[in-house]
Amino acid sequence: MCVFYRYLSLAHNGDENQCQQNIGLLIQANPDVKPETAKVYNSGIVFDLSKEVSLTMDYYRIDRKNEINILSLAQILDNEKNPSPLYRGRIQRGPAAPGQPVGNIQSIRTGFINIGRTVTSGVDLDLNARFSLGEYGKLSTNALVSYTSVYKNSPEDGSGYVSYVDYRDYPRVRGTIRTTWERGNWVSTLTTRYFSGFHTYSNGDTSATTCNNKAANSIYIGYCRVTEQVTFDLGTEYRGIKDLVLSATVQNIANLRPSADPLVRPANTDWFSQTGAYFTLAARYTFR
C-alpha cells in the first residue's frame, strides 16, 4: 500500500527545501513478523461485607513483548546513515543538485516489525450496594475505580522503558459512581465521574523544562498539569406508559470548565466536555 504523507520536520535533517513537499511513503508487508506474546497475571477477591454490600478487588499485570509496530518517519530520518539492516535503504533520494551534498528525498519505505514492549499493572475495585427503602422504593450504588500503578513502554529502539502514568493523557486514577433510586414508575440516577490530574507533557519531553516559564514563547506557558476533575450528571426516567420511556438528563450539572491545556485548543476533549452543563430530553419506544 502506498500513501502520501506530508512530513513537516525534514528540516532537522538538512532538507529545508523539502519542508512543504509531499513525500511518498511506502508501507510494506513483512513476512518475518512474529505474533505478539504476552504474560497476563490476574488475582481477585470478593468481600461480601453484608447481605446488601459486596466489594470486588482485582489485581492485574500484563507484560506484552514483540509488539507489532511501524517504524516512524522520525526514527527512519534520524537513522538514515545507520548501517543496521533495520534502517538501511529505507530513504530513496534523487541525484544531488550542484552544490548540494545529497539529493532530495523522493520516497521513504517503512513496514511492520516486532519492536517494543509494554508492561502495565494496577488494581480495579468494584463496589455494589443495594438497599430497600420500604414504601420509598430501592436505592442502589455501583462504584468502579481503576488505579494504574505501572504503564511503561520500551521505545522503538528497544532501549529502556518510558513511563506514561501521570503524564500526558494517562491519569493514575479513574472512577465512576452511579447511584440509582427506583420508586414506582420513576428511576433517577446520579452519576459521578472522576479522574486524577496529569502532566500536560509526555515523559522525556525536553520542552517540559519550560513549563514553569510563562513567557509567550514557552510551549507550556506555565501550565504543567491538567487538574483533576469531578463531574456530576443527574437524570430521571418515567416508565409508566407501556413500551415508552421518557427521560430527562442534566450533564455536568455543576457546569465545570475544562482544565487549561496549552497543547490543545479549546480543550482536551479526551477528558473534558466543551459544552459545560446541558439538558437533554428523550423518548424511547419499544416495538413489539
Buried (B, 14 or more C-beta within 10 A) or exposed (E): EEEEEEBEEBEEBEBEEBEEBEBBBBBEEEEEEEEBEEEEEEEEEEEEEEEBBBBBBBBBBBBBBBBBEBBEBEBBBBBBEEEEEBBEEBBBEEEEEEEEEBEBBEBBBBBBBBBBBBBBBBBBBBBBBBEEEEEEBBBBBBBBBBBBEBBBBBBBEEEEBBBBBBBBBBBBBBBBBBBBBBEEEEBBBBBBBBBBBBBBBBBEBEEBEBBEEEEEEBBBBEBBBBEBBEBBBBBBBBBEEEEEBBBBBBBBBEEBEBBBBBBBEEBBEEBBBEEEBEEEEEEEEEEE
